[in-house]
Structures are given as structure tokens and as C-alpha cells.
Amino acid sequence: MKEEVRTLLNDVRPSLQADGGDVEFVDVTGDGIVKVKLKGACSSCPMAQMTLKMGIEKYLKEKIPGVVEVVAV
């Protein structure tokens, strides 16, 4: 699952980079929690939580059935 998450994060990365941010894969737990680190403008953006949940998490859940949640660490 880790490689699949990494690949899919590369799909969303250009949108984040267009706004001066980025996302870094950290880990996937055995119970389907994906851990990421928001970088650049995303680390301090007031909309970062919405981007994380409604963008990244929604996309990963659609593509990988085992993903339960995406959290920023």
C-alpha cells in the first residue's frame, strides 16, 4: 500500500506546488491511516486541513479501499 500511496500523492502534488506547497509521504499504519507532512505554503495555510481532508484524503480513499484516514504529522 505504501508504494500505491506514494504514486497517488504524486498525482496531487502539482496542485499543491502551484500554490507554493507540497506534501511528503511519511507512513501508512497497519489500520489504514496515512501519515503525511504538509510543506511550504501548505504548512501554514488556514485551508490546509480542508485540503488534507477534502482533497488528499478523499482522493486516496477513492483509489485505495484500505485507506481509512489521512493525517498530518
DAKA-V70282 format. One record per residue. PHI is phi in degrees with one decimal (* if undefined). PSI is psi in degrees with one decimal (* if undefined). BURIAL is # if it has 24 or more other ideal C-beta (glycine too) atoms within 12 Angstrom, else .. Layout:
# DAKA-V70282
phi=[PHI PHI]
psi=[PSI PSI]
burial=[BURIAL BURIAL]
This chain:
# DAKA-V70282
phi=[* -59.2 -66.4 -64.9 -63.6 -57.3 -62.2 -68.9 -63.4 -64.3 -70.6 -90.7 -54.8 -58.2 -65.2 -68.9 -66.3 -63.0 -102.3 86.9 -116.6 -168.7 -131.6 -120.2 -70.8 -110.3 -169.1 -127.9 -81.9 -62.5 -98.8 87.2 -93.1 -94.0 -106.9 -133.1 -120.0 -84.7 -125.0 62.4 -61.0 -67.7 -70.3 -121.4 -74.8 -64.6 -94.9 -59.4 -64.9 -67.2 -60.1 -63.6 -81.2 -85.3 -105.0 -65.3 -62.2 -59.4 -63.1 -64.6 -64.4 -65.7 -90.7 -127.6 -56.5 -78.3 -75.9 -99.8 -158.8 -119.5 -126.1 -90.8 -119.7]
psi=[-31.1 -45.2 -37.3 -41.3 -45.7 -44.8 -45.0 -33.8 -31.5 -25.7 -36.2 -17.7 -44.6 -35.8 -40.8 -41.5 -29.5 -26.1 12.1 13.0 -171.9 168.3 137.8 128.8 134.3 -56.0 167.1 126.8 165.8 -22.8 17.8 18.0 121.0 127.2 128.4 162.7 124.1 134.8 167.0 -138.0 -27.6 -25.6 -23.7 5.0 135.2 -19.8 6.3 -40.9 -39.0 -41.7 -42.4 -49.3 -48.8 -16.7 -73.9 -51.3 -46.0 -45.1 -47.6 -38.9 -37.1 -37.2 -28.8 105.5 -28.0 -9.0 124.4 -39.8 154.0 127.7 147.4 135.9 *]
burial=[. . . . # . . # # . . # # . . # . . . . # # # # # . . # . . . . . # # # # # # . . # # . . . . # . . # # . . # # # . # # . . . # . . # . . # # # .]
